[in-house]
Amino acid sequence: MAVITPTNKSVESLEGLHLYHGGISNCSMRVRMTLIEKGLPWTSHHIDLKKKENISDEYFGINPNGLVPTLVDGGVVHIESNDIIDYIDESYPEPSLRASDNEAEMMEWLHLAAAIHVPACKPYVYAYKIAPKLKKTAAEQQKYDELQKNEELKNFHSKHAGNKEFSTSDLDKAKAILGACFAKLEMTLDGRKWIMGDQFTLADISWIPLYFVLLGCGYPFDKFPNITRWAAAFEGKKSYQEGVLKWCPDFSKV
Ligand SMILES: N[C@@H](CCC(=O)N[C@@H](CS)C(=O)NCC(=O)O)C(=O)O
């Protein structure tokens, strides 16, 4: 559970569920989907990443990495999307999004999604789609350097700062990681409707946004028939329609 003490004390007096999130952010999509699956009311605080609304003293005081999403529940601040969806499912148990017979395997999928975010998803999405849209002005870069204390994120953002582009070796590494993960997902989905079998769980919620944004970046999912079938199954879900598409109708047009 990733609970933090905010330096922006204003959020500690918030009542109910408040989500700081980005429309185009795959990590935010996970949390929106989970809240919708649970039928929970929540207050939206939209952070426009293209307008660099995350790069502010106010927001870094809520999320020390300057990342979305952040969930504030009754004044308690939760960061890290995969931890947040696990927290929501534990705290608001109905309907359960937990694999009843194999929670350990379900949690492995959440941990895997978290682990590949910076080495694989972020470089792929930035290089093939979003880096030009998220380019910082000199003033924004200066503010970012001043606020950001996380070395991994500083290093990641330095790779596309100014006119720099991701190196071939960074991208090859990202592609190798994604290739291995989606081959595993393809195998897992063989003969299963959802990742954990008949039950729609947090594992699906963790991976649906990755599929959605990577598809929008041109990732070749057509070679994965089980993943394609799984995608057709979640397209009709209310949580996908309202948690993903309502905020980002088409990632290829971001
Ligand atoms: N591990 C974090 C990653 C969050 C993250 O990287 N969020 C992205 C959007 S998906 C973001 O805020 N990007 C802005 C930035 O990198 O400055 C989580 O799962 O919540």
The ligand as an SDF file (V2000), in Angstrom:
LIG
                    3D

 20 19  0  0  0  0  0  0  0  0999 V2000
    4.1040    3.9660  -11.2460 N   0  0  0  0  0  0  0  0  0  0  0  0
    3.1900    5.0660  -11.4090 C   0  0  0  0  0  0  0  0  0  0  0  0
    3.4110    5.6740  -12.7770 C   0  0  0  0  0  0  0  0  0  0  0  0
    2.5470    6.8930  -13.0020 C   0  0  0  0  0  0  0  0  0  0  0  0
    2.8890    7.6040  -14.3080 C   0  0  0  0  0  0  0  0  0  0  0  0
    3.9760    7.4530  -14.8880 O   0  0  0  0  0  0  0  0  0  0  0  0
    1.9410    8.4110  -14.7590 N   0  0  0  0  0  0  0  0  0  0  0  0
    2.1440    9.1240  -15.9930 C   0  0  0  0  0  0  0  0  0  0  0  0
    0.8860    9.0360  -16.8310 C   0  0  0  0  0  0  0  0  0  0  0  0
    0.4800    7.3390  -17.1490 S   0  0  0  0  0  0  0  0  0  0  0  0
    2.4790   10.5640  -15.6840 C   0  0  0  0  0  0  0  0  0  0  0  0
    2.0000   11.1260  -14.7230 O   0  0  0  0  0  0  0  0  0  0  0  0
    3.3680   11.1580  -16.5050 N   0  0  0  0  0  0  0  0  0  0  0  0
    3.8560   12.4670  -16.3170 C   0  0  0  0  0  0  0  0  0  0  0  0
    5.3390   12.4820  -16.1120 C   0  0  0  0  0  0  0  0  0  0  0  0
    6.0150   11.4730  -16.3210 O   0  0  0  0  0  0  0  0  0  0  0  0
    5.8360   13.5510  -15.7280 O   0  0  0  0  0  0  0  0  0  0  0  0
    1.7590    4.5660  -11.2580 C   0  0  0  0  0  0  0  0  0  0  0  0
    1.4910    3.4170  -11.6090 O   0  0  0  0  0  0  0  0  0  0  0  0
    0.9030    5.3260  -10.7580 O   0  0  0  0  0  0  0  0  0  0  0  0
  1  2  1  0
  2  3  1  0
  2 18  1  0
  3  4  1  0
  4  5  1  0
  5  6  2  0
  5  7  1  0
  7  8  1  0
  8  9  1  0
  8 11  1  0
  9 10  1  0
 11 12  2  0
 11 13  1  0
 13 14  1  0
 14 15  1  0
 15 16  2  0
 15 17  1  0
 18 19  2  0
 18 20  1  0
M  END
$$$$
